[in-house]
Amino acid sequence: MIEGPCAVVIPAAGSGRRMGGVPKPWIELDGEPVLLRSLRPFLEHPRVQWVVVALRKEDIETPPKWVSDLDRRVTLVIGGEERASSVMRALEHVPEEAAVVLVHDAARPLVTRELIDRTLAAVSEHQGAIAALPMADTVKRVVAGKVVETPDRAELYRAQTPQAFPTRLLRDAYRAAALLGRLGTDDASVVERFGGHVAVVEGDPDNIKVTEPGDVAVATTLLARRGL
């Protein structure tokens, strides 16, 4: 088992293009910003000692007061244009003492303690662990508007976050991927590309990513159902 304290990386530097230009971290759900709701479960976790949030440059220059005053464990850094570059920049600010780093999307405000615990337990036995859900729909691979393959959906999962890895492994994998110009769309893909074995733990259907206006209503309903 991997013992020791954990760090959390939150990439939150997106432009909010699909939200009409409003950055997703600042959208409010029942009176609280999405980013705050995404951060809180990690700040309440006993193993989390450091949290690095990658924000847009303009948000770093004039951060909301609630971010500045949130918690001494939180460090703000300037993110990149893409998620992967934001994660990579944030990883450079994770202390060497952190045994494990969890990466979580800023736009997933319904993450639970139980899901964090499942992911941490699995990374203790592997080189990485991600939350994921099996595909319910039939999936088609399409090229130039034509179906070229129907993969077996029993082997397909929808990746979520958190994703957890030994800190040095994830940092080294990102550095190597950057040198080759092969940064992936999630952290597990970066580790997989360099031979890491990543386990899957049961995700949470409520752990949705708020990316479009309709997701705000869904997330608000889910929060109300949980009494949050």
MARROZA-925272 format. One line per 5 residues: number of its first residue (from 1); their letters; for each residue y, x, z of N, C-alpha, C, O. Coordinates in Angstrom, 1 decimal. Each point is the difference from the previous one (the first is absolute). Layout:
BEGIN
NUM	A	Y:X:Z:Y:X:Z:Y:X:Z:Y:X:Z  ...
***
This chain:
BEGIN
1	MIEGP	-1.2:0.8:0.0:1.2:-0.8:0.0:1.3:0.9:0.0:0.0:1.0:0.7  0.9:-1.4:-1.5:1.3:0.7:0.0:0.9:-0.5:1.1:0.4:-1.1:0.1  -0.2:2.0:0.9:0.8:-0.3:1.1:1.4:0.4:-0.3:0.3:0.7:-1.0  0.6:-1.1:1.9:1.4:0.5:-0.1:0.9:-1.1:-0.4:-0.4:-1.0:-0.5  1.7:1.3:0.5:1.0:-0.9:-0.3:0.1:-0.3:-1.5:-0.4:0.8:-0.8
6	CAVVI	1.0:-1.9:0.5:0.2:-0.4:-1.4:1.4:-0.1:-0.4:0.9:-0.2:0.8  -0.6:0.4:-2.1:1.3:-0.2:-0.6:-0.2:-1.1:-1.0:-1.1:-0.3:-0.5  2.2:-0.4:0.2:0.1:-1.1:-1.0:1.0:0.3:-1.0:1.2:0.4:0.4  -1.5:-0.5:-1.7:1.0:0.1:-1.1:0.2:-1.4:-0.6:-1.0:-0.7:-0.4  2.2:0.3:0.3:0.4:-1.2:-0.6:0.9:0.2:-1.2:1.2:0.3:0.2
11	PAAGS	-1.7:-0.4:-1.4:0.8:0.1:-1.2:0.8:-1.3:-0.2:-0.5:-1.1:-0.2  1.9:1.2:0.3:0.8:-1.2:-0.1:1.3:0.3:-0.8:1.1:-0.5:0.3  -1.3:1.2:-1.4:1.1:0.4:-0.8:0.2:-0.8:-1.3:0.7:0.4:-0.9  -1.5:-1.5:0.8:0.0:-0.8:-1.3:1.4:-0.6:-0.2:0.8:-0.3:0.9  -0.5:-0.1:-2.2:1.2:-0.6:-0.3:0.1:-1.5:0.2:1.1:-0.5:0.0
16	GRRMG	-2.3:-0.1:0.1:0.0:-1.5:0.2:0.3:-0.7:-1.3:0.6:-1.1:0.0  -1.0:1.7:-1.1:0.3:-0.6:-1.4:-0.5:-1.4:-0.1:0.6:-0.9:-0.5  -1.9:0.7:1.0:-0.6:-1.3:-0.1:0.6:-1.0:1.0:-0.4:-1.2:0.0  1.2:1.7:0.9:0.6:-0.9:1.0:1.5:-0.2:-0.3:0.8:-0.3:0.9  -0.5:0.5:-2.1:1.4:-0.2:-0.4:0.9:1.1:0.4:1.2:-0.3:0.2
21	GVPKP	-1.7:1.5:0.0:0.8:1.1:0.4:0.1:0.2:1.5:0.7:0.9:0.5  -1.3:-1.8:0.3:0.1:0.1:1.5:-1.3:0.9:0.4:-1.1:-0.5:-0.2  1.3:1.6:0.8:-1.1:0.9:0.4:-0.9:-0.8:0.9:0.4:-0.7:1.0  -1.7:0.7:-1.2:-1.0:-0.7:0.7:0.1:0.2:1.6:-0.2:-0.9:0.7  0.4:2.2:-0.3:0.0:0.2:1.4:1.1:-0.8:0.8:-0.2:-0.3:1.2
26	WIELD	1.2:-0.1:-1.9:1.1:-0.7:0.7:0.0:-1.5:-0.1:0.8:-0.7:0.6  -1.8:0.2:-1.4:-0.1:-1.5:-0.1:-0.5:-0.5:1.4:-0.8:0.6:0.6  1.4:-1.7:-0.2:-0.3:-0.5:1.3:-1.1:-1.1:0.0:-0.1:-0.8:-0.9  -0.8:0.9:1.8:-1.1:-1.0:0.2:0.2:-0.6:1.4:-0.2:0.6:1.0  0.7:-1.9:-1.0:0.2:-0.7:1.2:1.0:0.9:0.9:-0.3:0.1:1.3
31	GEPVL	1.3:0.4:-1.9:1.0:0.7:0.8:-0.2:1.5:0.3:0.9:0.6:0.6  -2.0:-0.1:-1.1:-0.2:1.5:0.2:-0.3:0.6:-1.3:-0.8:-0.5:-0.8  1.3:1.7:0.6:-0.3:0.8:-1.3:-1.4:0.3:-0.2:-0.8:0.2:1.0  0.3:-0.3:-2.2:-1.4:0.4:-0.4:-0.3:1.3:0.6:-1.1:0.2:0.6  1.9:0.8:-0.7:-0.3:1.4:0.4:-0.2:0.0:1.5:-1.0:0.7:0.5
36	LRSLR	1.7:-1.4:0.3:-0.2:-0.1:1.5:-1.3:-0.5:0.3:-0.7:0.5:0.8  0.3:-1.6:-1.5:-1.3:-0.7:0.3:-1.1:1.0:-0.4:-1.1:0.0:0.6  1.3:0.8:-1.7:-1.1:0.9:-0.4:-0.1:1.2:0.9:-1.1:0.5:0.2  2.2:-0.1:0.4:0.0:1.1:1.0:-0.5:-0.3:1.3:-0.8:0.8:0.6  1.1:-2.0:-0.1:-0.3:-0.3:1.4:-1.4:0.2:0.5:-0.3:0.6:1.0
41	PFLEH	-0.8:-1.0:-1.8:-1.3:0.2:0.5:-0.4:1.5:0.1:-0.8:0.3:0.9  1.4:0.5:-1.7:-0.3:1.5:0.2:0.7:0.6:1.2:-0.5:0.8:0.7  1.8:-1.3:-0.5:0.7:0.5:1.1:-0.6:-0.4:1.4:0.2:0.6:1.0  -1.0:-1.7:-1.1:-0.6:-0.5:1.2:-1.4:0.6:0.2:-0.7:-0.2:1.0  0.2:1.0:-2.0:-1.3:0.6:0.1:0.0:1.2:0.9:0.9:0.9:-0.2
46	PRVQW	-1.8:-0.7:1.1:0.0:1.1:0.9:-0.2:1.4:-0.6:0.4:1.0:0.6  -1.0:-0.9:-1.8:-0.2:1.3:-0.6:1.1:0.4:-0.9:0.0:1.2:-0.4  0.9:-2.1:0.1:1.1:0.4:-1.0:1.1:0.7:0.8:0.6:-0.5:0.9  -0.3:1.7:-1.3:1.0:0.9:0.6:1.2:0.2:-0.9:1.1:0.4:0.4  -1.3:-0.5:-1.7:1.1:0.3:-1.0:-0.1:-1.1:-1.1:-1.1:-0.4:-0.4
51	VVVAL	2.3:0.0:0.0:0.1:-0.9:-1.2:1.1:0.5:-0.9:1.1:0.2:0.4  -1.5:0.0:-1.7:1.0:0.5:-1.0:0.2:-1.1:-1.0:-1.0:-0.4:-0.7  2.2:0.0:0.6:0.3:-1.1:-1.0:0.9:0.6:-1.1:1.0:0.6:0.2  -1.5:-0.8:-1.4:0.7:0.5:-1.2:0.8:-1.1:-0.6:-0.5:-1.0:-0.4  1.9:1.2:0.4:0.9:-1.0:-0.4:0.8:0.5:-1.2:0.0:1.2:-0.4
56	RKEDI	0.7:-2.1:-0.3:0.9:0.4:-1.0:1.2:0.8:0.6:0.3:-0.1:1.1  0.3:1.0:-2.0:1.0:0.8:0.5:1.1:-0.8:0.7:0.6:0.4:1.0  -0.2:-1.5:-1.7:1.1:-0.8:0.5:-0.3:-0.6:1.4:0.9:-0.3:0.8  -2.2:0.0:-0.6:-0.4:-0.6:1.3:0.0:1.0:1.1:0.2:-0.3:1.2  -0.5:1.6:-1.6:0.1:1.1:1.0:1.4:0.2:0.4:0.3:0.3:1.2
61	ETPPK	0.6:-0.3:-2.1:1.4:0.2:0.3:0.6:-1.0:0.9:0.9:0.3:0.8  -1.2:-1.6:-1.0:0.5:-1.1:0.8:-1.2:-0.9:0.4:0.0:-1.1:-0.5  -0.8:1.6:1.4:-1.2:-0.8:0.4:0.5:-1.2:0.9:0.9:0.2:0.8  -1.6:-1.3:-0.9:0.3:-1.1:1.0:-0.2:0.6:1.4:-0.8:0.8:0.3  1.6:-1.3:0.6:0.0:0.4:1.4:-1.4:-0.1:0.7:-0.4:0.8:0.8
66	WVSDL	-0.3:-1.9:-1.2:-1.3:-0.2:0.6:-1.0:1.1:-0.4:-0.9:0.3:0.8  1.1:0.3:-1.9:-0.8:1.1:-0.4:0.3:1.2:0.7:-0.8:0.7:0.6  2.1:-0.4:-0.5:0.5:1.2:0.7:-0.4:0.0:1.5:-0.3:1.1:0.6  0.3:-2.3:0.0:-0.3:-0.1:1.5:-1.4:-0.4:0.3:-0.3:-0.3:1.1  -0.6:0.3:-2.1:-1.3:-0.7:0.2:-0.9:0.8:1.0:-0.4:-0.6:0.9
71	DRRVT	0.2:1.9:-1.2:-1.0:0.7:0.8:0.2:1.5:-0.2:0.2:0.4:-1.2  -0.3:0.4:2.2:0.2:1.4:-0.1:-1.1:0.7:-0.9:0.2:1.1:-0.5  -1.3:-1.8:0.4:-1.1:0.6:-0.8:0.2:-0.2:-1.5:-0.7:0.6:-0.8  1.7:-1.4:0.4:0.3:-0.3:-1.4:0.9:1.0:-0.7:1.1:0.3:0.5  -1.5:0.3:-1.6:0.8:1.0:-0.8:0.2:-0.7:-1.3:-0.9:-0.5:-0.7
76	LVIGG	2.2:0.6:0.2:0.3:-0.6:-1.3:0.2:1.2:-1.0:0.7:1.0:0.3  -1.3:-1.2:-1.5:0.1:1.1:-1.0:0.4:-0.7:-1.3:-0.3:-1.2:-0.2  0.8:1.9:-0.8:0.4:-0.5:-1.3:-1.3:-0.1:-0.8:-0.7:1.0:-0.2  0.4:-2.1:-0.3:-1.2:-0.2:-0.8:0.2:0.3:-1.5:1.1:0.5:-0.4  -2.1:-0.7:-0.4:0.1:0.3:-1.4:0.1:-1.3:-0.8:0.0:-1.1:0.5
81	EERAS	0.0:1.3:-1.9:0.1:-1.2:-0.8:-1.4:-0.7:-0.1:0.0:-1.2:-0.2  -1.1:1.8:0.5:-1.3:-0.6:0.0:-0.6:0.1:1.4:0.4:0.8:0.8  -1.3:-1.7:-0.6:-0.7:-0.1:1.4:-0.6:1.4:0.3:0.2:0.5:1.1  -0.9:0.1:-2.0:-0.7:1.2:0.2:1.0:1.1:0.4:-0.3:0.8:1.0  1.4:-0.7:-1.6:1.0:1.1:0.3:0.6:-0.3:1.4:0.3:1.0:0.7
86	SVMRA	-0.2:-2.3:-0.3:0.5:-0.3:1.3:-1.0:0.4:1.1:0.4:0.6:1.0  -1.7:-0.8:-1.3:-1.0:0.3:1.0:0.0:1.6:0.1:-0.1:0.5:1.1  0.1:0.2:-2.2:0.0:1.4:0.0:1.1:0.6:0.8:-0.2:0.9:0.8  1.4:-1.4:-1.0:1.2:0.5:0.8:-0.1:-0.3:1.5:0.3:0.8:0.8  -0.8:-2.0:-0.5:-0.2:-0.4:1.4:-1.1:0.9:0.7:0.2:0.4:1.1
91	LEHVP	-1.2:0.0:-1.9:-1.1:0.8:0.6:0.5:1.4:0.4:-0.5:0.6:1.0  1.5:-0.1:-1.7:0.6:1.3:0.4:0.7:-0.1:1.4:0.3:1.1:0.5  -0.1:-2.3:0.0:0.7:-0.1:1.3:-1.0:-0.4:1.1:0.4:-0.2:1.1  -1.7:0.1:-1.5:-1.0:-0.3:1.0:-0.4:1.3:0.8:-0.3:1.0:-0.7  0.4:-1.0:2.0:-0.3:1.3:0.7:-1.4:0.4:-0.1:-0.9:-0.8:-0.3
96	EEAAV	0.6:2.1:0.4:-1.3:0.6:-0.1:-0.9:-0.6:1.1:-1.3:0.0:-0.2  1.8:-0.4:1.3:-0.8:-0.5:1.1:-0.6:-1.3:-0.3:-0.9:-0.4:0.7  1.4:-0.3:-1.7:-0.6:-1.3:-0.3:-1.4:0.2:-0.6:-0.1:0.6:-1.1  -0.9:-1.2:1.7:-1.4:0.2:-0.5:-0.2:-0.9:-1.2:-0.7:0.3:-0.9  1.2:-1.5:1.0:-0.2:-1.0:-1.1:1.3:-0.6:-0.4:1.0:-0.2:0.8
101	VLVHD	-0.8:-0.1:-2.1:1.1:-0.7:-0.4:-0.4:-1.3:-0.7:-0.9:-0.1:-0.8  1.6:-1.0:1.2:-0.2:-1.3:-0.6:1.2:-0.2:-0.9:1.1:0.2:0.3  -1.4:-0.7:-1.5:1.0:-0.4:-1.0:0.0:-1.5:-0.1:-1.1:-0.6:-0.3  2.2:0.0:0.4:0.1:-1.5:0.0:1.2:-0.4:-0.9:1.1:0.5:0.1  -1.3:-1.5:-0.9:1.0:-0.6:-0.8:1.1:-0.7:0.8:-0.4:-0.8:0.9
106	AARPL	1.6:1.2:-1.1:1.1:-0.7:0.7:0.0:-1.5:-0.2:0.5:-0.8:0.9  -1.0:0.3:-2.0:0.0:-1.4:-0.4:-1.2:-0.7:0.5:-0.3:-1.1:-0.5  -0.5:1.6:1.4:-1.1:-0.7:0.6:0.3:-0.3:1.5:-0.5:0.8:0.8  1.2:-1.9:-0.6:0.5:-0.2:1.4:-1.0:-0.7:0.9:0.3:-0.3:1.2  -1.5:0.0:-1.7:-1.0:-0.7:0.8:-1.2:0.8:0.5:-1.0:-0.5:0.3
111	VTREL	1.2:1.8:-0.4:-1.1:0.9:0.5:-0.2:-0.2:1.5:0.9:-0.3:0.7  -2.2:0.4:-0.3:-0.4:-0.3:1.4:-0.5:1.3:0.7:-0.4:0.9:-0.7  0.4:-1.0:2.0:-0.6:1.1:0.8:-1.5:0.2:-0.4:-0.5:1.1:-0.1  -0.2:-2.2:-0.1:-1.4:0.0:-0.3:-0.3:0.8:-1.3:-0.9:0.8:-0.1  1.8:-1.1:-0.9:-0.2:0.7:-1.3:0.3:1.5:0.1:-0.7:0.8:-0.6
116	IDRTL	1.7:-0.5:1.4:0.3:1.4:0.2:-1.1:0.7:0.7:-0.4:1.1:-0.3  -0.2:-1.7:1.3:-1.1:0.5:0.8:-1.2:0.2:-0.9:-0.7:1.1:0.1  0.4:-2.0:-1.0:-1.2:0.1:-0.9:0.2:1.2:-0.9:-0.9:0.8:-0.2  2.1:-0.6:-0.3:0.2:1.1:-0.9:-0.1:1.3:0.7:-0.6:1.0:-0.6  1.2:-0.9:1.8:-0.1:1.3:0.7:-1.4:0.3:0.4:-0.4:1.2:0.0
121	AAVSE	-0.4:-2.2:0.4:-1.4:0.2:0.3:-0.8:0.6:-1.2:-0.8:0.9:0.2  1.1:-1.4:-1.3:-0.8:0.4:-1.2:0.4:1.4:-0.5:-0.8:0.8:-0.4  2.1:-0.4:0.6:0.4:1.3:-0.5:-0.6:1.1:0.9:-0.1:1.2:-0.4  -0.3:-1.6:1.6:-0.7:1.0:0.9:-1.3:0.5:-0.6:-0.5:1.0:0.4  -0.1:-1.8:-1.2:-1.3:0.3:-0.6:0.1:0.5:-1.4:-1.1:0.4:-0.6
126	HQGAI	2.2:-0.5:-0.1:0.1:0.3:-1.4:1.3:0.9:-0.2:0.6:0.4:0.9  -0.3:-0.2:-2.2:1.2:0.7:-0.3:1.2:-0.9:-0.4:1.0:0.5:-0.4  -1.2:-1.7:0.7:1.0:-1.0:-0.2:-0.5:-1.4:0.1:-1.3:-0.2:-0.1  2.1:-0.8:0.4:-0.4:-1.3:0.1:1.1:-1.0:-0.4:1.2:0.3:0.3  -1.5:-1.3:-1.0:1.0:-1.0:-0.4:-0.5:-1.4:0.3:-1.2:-0.3:0.0
131	AALPM	2.2:-0.6:0.2:-0.3:-1.4:0.1:-0.1:-0.6:-1.4:0.8:0.4:-0.8  -1.8:-1.2:0.6:-0.1:-0.6:-1.4:-0.8:-1.3:0.1:-0.7:-0.2:1.0  0.9:-0.7:-2.0:-0.7:-1.2:-0.1:-0.8:-0.1:-1.3:0.5:0.4:-1.0  -1.7:-1.0:1.1:-0.8:-0.1:-1.3:0.7:-1.0:-0.9:0.7:-0.9:0.4  -0.8:1.2:-1.7:0.5:-0.9:-1.1:-0.7:-1.4:0.0:-1.2:0.0:0.1
136	ADTVK	2.0:-1.0:-0.1:-0.5:-1.4:-0.1:-0.1:-0.4:-1.5:-0.8:-0.9:-0.3  1.7:1.4:-0.5:0.0:-0.4:-1.4:-0.7:0.9:-0.9:-0.2:1.2:0.3  -0.2:-1.7:-1.5:-0.6:0.9:-1.0:1.1:0.8:-0.6:1.1:-0.5:-0.2  -1.3:1.8:0.0:1.0:0.9:-0.5:-0.4:0.5:-1.4:-1.1:0.2:-0.3  2.1:-0.2:-0.6:-0.1:0.5:-1.3:0.8:1.3:-0.3:1.1:0.1:0.5
141	RVVAG	-1.7:0.8:-1.2:0.7:1.1:-0.5:0.5:-0.3:-1.4:-0.8:-0.2:-0.8  2.1:0.3:0.6:0.6:-0.4:-1.2:0.7:1.1:-0.7:0.8:0.7:0.6  -1.0:-0.5:-1.9:0.7:1.0:-0.8:0.5:-0.7:-1.2:-0.7:-0.6:-0.8  2.1:0.8:0.6:0.6:-0.6:-1.2:-0.2:-1.5:-0.1:-0.2:-0.5:-1.1  0.2:-0.2:2.2:-0.2:-1.4:0.0:-1.4:-0.5:-0.1:-0.2:-1.2:-0.2
146	KVVET	-0.8:2.1:0.2:-1.4:-0.4:-0.2:-0.8:0.5:1.2:0.2:1.1:0.5  -1.2:-2.0:-0.1:-0.9:0.4:1.1:-1.0:1.0:-0.5:-0.6:-0.2:-1.0  0.6:1.3:1.7:-1.0:1.1:-0.4:-1.1:0.2:1.0:-1.0:0.7:-0.3  1.2:-1.3:1.5:-1.0:0.1:1.0:0.2:-1.0:1.1:1.1:-0.3:0.3  -2.2:-0.1:0.3:0.0:-0.9:1.2:-0.7:0.7:1.1:-1.2:-0.1:0.2
151	PDRAE	2.0:0.9:0.7:-0.7:0.7:1.0:-0.7:-0.9:1.0:0.4:-1.2:0.2  -1.4:1.7:0.5:-0.7:-0.7:1.0:0.9:-0.1:1.2:0.4:1.0:0.7  0.1:-2.3:-0.4:0.9:-0.1:1.1:-0.5:0.3:1.4:0.7:0.2:0.9  -2.1:-0.2:-0.8:-0.6:0.4:1.3:0.4:1.4:0.4:-0.1:0.4:1.2  0.5:0.4:-2.2:0.4:1.4:0.3:1.5:0.2:0.1:0.5:1.1:0.1
156	LYRAQ	0.3:-2.2:-0.2:1.4:0.1:-0.1:0.7:-0.5:1.3:-0.4:-1.1:0.5  1.3:1.8:0.0:0.8:-0.4:1.2:1.5:0.1:-0.3:0.4:0.8:-0.8  0.3:-1.6:1.5:1.5:0.0:0.0:0.5:0.9:1.1:-0.2:-0.4:1.2  0.8:1.5:-1.5:0.4:0.9:1.1:1.2:-0.5:0.7:0.9:-0.6:-0.6  -0.8:0.8:1.9:1.1:-0.3:0.8:0.5:1.2:0.7:-0.6:1.1:-0.2
161	TPQAF	1.5:-1.2:1.1:0.3:1.0:1.0:-0.1:-0.6:1.4:0.2:-1.2:0.1  -0.4:1.9:0.9:0.1:1.5:0.1:-1.2:0.7:-0.6:-1.1:-0.5:-0.2  1.5:1.8:-0.3:-1.0:0.9:-0.4:0.1:1.3:0.9:1.1:0.4:0.2  -2.2:0.1:0.2:0.1:1.1:1.1:-0.8:1.2:-0.5:-1.1:-0.1:-0.6  1.6:1.3:0.9:-0.6:1.2:-0.4:0.3:1.1:1.0:1.0:-0.1:0.7
166	PTRLL	-1.8:1.1:-0.6:0.4:1.2:0.8:1.3:0.6:-0.6:0.1:0.1:-1.3  0.8:0.2:2.1:1.4:0.3:-0.5:0.0:1.2:-1.0:0.6:-0.1:-1.1  -1.3:1.2:1.4:0.0:1.1:-0.8:-0.6:-0.3:-1.4:0.5:0.4:-1.0  -1.6:-1.2:1.0:-0.7:-0.3:-1.2:0.9:-0.8:-0.9:0.2:0.3:-1.2  0.5:-1.3:1.7:0.9:-0.8:-0.8:1.2:0.8:-0.5:0.4:-0.2:-1.2
171	RDAYR	0.2:1.0:2.0:1.1:0.8:-0.4:-0.4:0.9:-1.1:0.7:0.2:-1.0  -1.8:0.5:1.1:-0.5:1.0:-1.0:-0.3:-0.7:-1.3:0.2:0.5:-1.1  -0.8:-1.7:1.2:-0.4:-0.8:-1.2:1.3:-0.4:-0.8:0.0:0.1:-1.2  1.0:-0.5:1.9:1.2:-0.4:-0.6:0.7:1.2:-0.7:0.5:-0.1:-1.1  -0.5:1.2:1.8:0.6:1.2:-0.6:-0.7:0.5:-1.2:0.6:0.3:-1.0
176	AAALL	-1.9:-0.4:1.0:-0.8:0.4:-1.2:0.2:-1.0:-1.1:0.2:0.4:-1.2  -0.1:-1.7:1.5:0.2:-1.0:-1.0:1.4:0.1:-0.6:0.2:-0.2:-1.3  0.8:0.6:2.1:1.3:0.2:-0.6:0.1:1.1:-0.9:0.7:0.0:-1.1  -1.4:1.1:1.4:0.0:1.2:-0.9:-0.6:-0.4:-1.4:0.4:0.6:-1.0  -1.4:-1.5:1.1:-0.7:-0.3:-1.3:0.6:-1.2:-0.7:-0.4:-0.4:-1.0
181	GRLGT	1.5:-0.2:1.7:0.6:-1.2:-0.5:-0.9:-1.2:-0.1:0.0:-0.8:-0.9  -0.9:0.6:2.0:-1.0:-1.0:0.0:0.1:-0.8:1.3:-1.0:-0.3:0.6  2.2:-0.1:-0.2:0.1:-0.8:1.2:-0.5:-1.4:-0.3:0.2:-0.6:-1.1  -0.9:0.0:2.0:-0.6:-1.3:-0.2:0.8:-1.2:0.4:1.1:0.2:0.5  -1.7:-1.4:-0.6:0.7:-1.2:0.5:-0.2:-0.3:1.4:0.7:-0.8:0.6
186	DDASV	-1.7:1.4:0.0:-0.2:-0.1:1.5:-0.5:1.3:0.5:-0.3:0.9:-0.8  0.3:-0.8:2.1:-0.4:1.3:0.6:-1.4:0.4:-0.1:-0.4:1.1:-0.2  -0.5:-2.1:0.2:-1.4:0.2:-0.2:-0.3:0.6:-1.3:-0.9:0.9:-0.1  1.6:-1.3:-1.0:-0.3:0.5:-1.3:0.3:1.5:-0.1:-0.6:0.8:-0.7  1.7:-0.4:1.5:0.3:1.4:0.0:-1.1:0.9:0.7:-0.3:1.0:-0.5
191	VERFG	-0.2:-1.5:1.6:-1.0:0.7:0.7:-1.3:0.0:-0.8:-0.7:1.0:0.0  0.3:-2.2:-0.6:-1.2:-0.1:-0.8:0.0:1.0:-1.1:-1.0:0.6:-0.4  2.2:-0.4:-0.3:0.1:0.9:-1.1:-0.4:1.4:0.3:-0.4:0.8:-0.8  0.6:-0.4:2.1:-0.3:1.4:0.4:-1.3:0.0:0.9:-0.1:0.9:0.8  -0.8:-1.8:-1.0:-1.3:0.0:0.6:-0.1:-0.6:1.3:-1.1:0.1:0.6
196	GHVAV	2.1:-0.8:-0.1:-0.1:-0.6:1.3:-0.9:-1.3:0.0:0.1:-0.7:-1.0  -0.8:0.5:2.1:-0.8:-1.2:0.1:0.7:-1.0:0.8:0.3:0.2:1.2  0.1:-1.3:-1.8:0.8:-1.1:0.7:-0.8:-1.2:0.3:-0.6:-0.6:-0.9  0.5:0.2:2.1:-0.7:-1.2:0.5:0.9:-1.2:-0.2:1.2:0.1:0.0  -1.9:-1.3:0.0:0.7:-1.3:-0.1:-0.3:-0.7:1.3:-1.1:-0.2:0.4
201	VEGDP	2.2:-0.4:0.2:-0.2:-0.9:1.1:0.5:-1.4:-0.4:0.8:-0.1:-0.9  -1.3:-0.9:1.6:0.4:-1.4:-0.4:1.5:-0.2:0.2:0.5:0.3:1.1  0.1:-0.7:-2.2:1.4:-0.3:0.1:0.3:-1.3:0.6:-0.9:-0.7:0.6  2.1:0.2:-0.7:0.4:-1.3:0.5:0.7:-0.8:-1.0:1.0:0.5:-0.6  -1.5:-1.7:0.3:0.6:-0.8:-1.1:1.5:-0.3:0.3:0.8:-0.2:-0.9
206	DNIKV	-0.4:0.2:2.2:1.4:-0.3:0.3:0.9:1.2:-0.2:1.2:-0.1:0.1  -1.8:1.3:-0.3:0.7:1.3:-0.1:0.6:0.1:-1.4:-0.2:0.9:-0.7  1.0:-1.9:0.3:0.6:-0.1:-1.3:1.1:1.0:-0.2:0.7:0.4:1.0  -0.4:-0.1:-2.2:1.2:0.9:-0.4:1.1:-0.9:-0.5:-0.2:-0.7:-1.0  1.3:0.8:1.6:1.2:-0.9:-0.4:0.7:0.7:-1.2:0.7:1.0:0.2
211	TEPGD	-1.0:-1.4:-1.4:0.6:0.6:-1.2:0.8:-0.9:-0.8:0.8:0.5:-0.8  -1.0:-1.8:0.9:0.7:-1.0:-0.8:0.6:-1.1:0.9:-0.5:-0.2:1.1  1.5:-0.5:-1.6:0.6:-1.0:0.9:-1.0:-1.0:0.6:0.1:-0.4:1.1  -1.1:0.0:-1.9:-1.0:-1.0:0.5:-0.8:0.6:1.2:-0.5:-0.8:0.8  0.4:2.1:-0.7:-0.8:0.6:1.1:0.7:-0.2:1.3:-0.6:0.0:1.1
216	VAVAT	2.0:-0.1:-1.1:0.7:-0.2:1.2:-0.4:-1.3:0.7:-0.2:0.0:1.2  0.1:-1.0:-2.0:-0.4:-1.3:0.6:-1.4:0.0:0.6:-0.3:-0.5:1.0  -0.6:1.2:-1.8:-1.4:0.1:0.5:-0.1:0.8:1.3:-0.7:-0.3:0.9  1.5:1.5:-0.9:0.0:0.8:1.3:0.5:-0.8:1.1:-0.5:0.2:1.2  1.6:-0.9:-1.4:0.6:-0.8:1.1:-1.0:-1.0:0.5:0.0:-0.2:1.2
221	TLLAR	-0.7:-0.5:-2.1:-1.0:-0.9:0.5:-1.1:0.6:0.8:-0.4:-0.5:1.0  -0.1:1.7:-1.4:-1.0:0.7:0.7:0.5:0.5:1.4:-0.8:-0.1:0.9  2.0:0.5:-0.8:0.6:0.4:1.3:0.0:-1.2:0.9:-0.3:0.1:1.2  0.8:-1.2:-1.7:0.0:-1.2:0.8:-1.3:-0.4:0.5:-0.2:-0.5:1.1  -0.8:0.6:-1.9:-1.4:-0.3:0.4:-0.5:0.9:1.1:-0.8:-0.5:0.8
226	RGL	1.3:1.7:-0.8:-0.4:0.9:1.0:0.9:-0.1:1.3:-0.3:0.6:1.0  1.3:-1.4:-1.2:0.9:-0.1:1.2:0.9:1.2:0.2:0.4:0.3:1.1  -0.1:0.4:-2.2:0.8:1.2:0.1:1.5:-0.2:-0.5:0.8:0.9:0.0
***
